[in-house]
Amino acid sequence: MNDNELFKKLNDFIWEFRTLYNGKAYRLFSFWDKTEGKEILVVATHGILKKTQKTPPKEIKKAEEIRKQYLAYRQASLDDKAKK
């Protein structure tokens, strides 16, 4: 299995880590948390047991929403630190 089969880019921000265990396909959705354009952290949003060939669009949307919440929280934390 090569890297393209393990980690797949689903859109501009969301990635899917793919693995098989006991004959079942598991998917873990994630994104990169970047500072100054550097990839510093992979943040996992959620995982599913994949039952169909195509990744469900609602799962990608869920990962995008979690990413937005995470980034808003991180920015608010940085703003609070800057005020102190």
N, C-alpha and C positions, 0 to 999 in steps of 0.2 A: 504494500500500500504506500503510495507516495503522498507528499504534502497536499497536493491538489485534492486528494480524496479525503484527507483528514480535516482540512480547514478550508472552507469555501466562502468566498465573498458573495453576499446576497444582494447588497446595494452599496451605496456610497459609504455607509457607516456600520452596517450590521454584518457580522460573520457568523458562520455556523460550524461548530466543531462536530465532526461526525465520527461515531464509533459503533462497533457491533459488540454485543455481549450476549452470550447464550442464544445466538441466532436472532436477536432483536436489534433494531436500529435505533440508537439514541442520538438526540441532537441537543447541543448546548449552544444557545445564542449568546453572542458577546459583541463587544466593541472595544476599540482602543481609546484610552484616556491619554490625550497628548498634551504636553506642555511645550510651548515654543516649537511646535512642529515635530517634536521627538516622541516616538512611541515609548511610553514608559510603563503602561499597565494595561492588561487585558481585564475587562470587567465583564463577568458573566451575568446575564440578565435572568435567564430561566432555561429550563430544559424540557424536552418532550420525548415521549416514546413515539417514534415516527411510524405511522401505519400505512401511509400512501407514498407514492413515488415523488410527488410534488410537495414542497414545503408549504404548509398552510399559510396564506397571506395574513391571517389574523395573528399568527405567532410572530411574524416579522413586524407587524404593526405594534404588537405588545412590546417587543424588544426596543423599538424606536421610542415608544412612550416612556419606558423605564430609563432609557438613555437620556431623554430630555429632562426627566426628573432628577437624575443623578447629576447632570451637568449644571442644572439650576441650583441644586443644593451645594455643589462644589464651589460655584461662583459666589454664592451668598457667604460661604465660609471664608473664601479669600477676601471678599469685601469687608467682612467683620474684622479679619486680622489686620487689614490695611488701615482701618479706623483706629486701632489700638496703638 
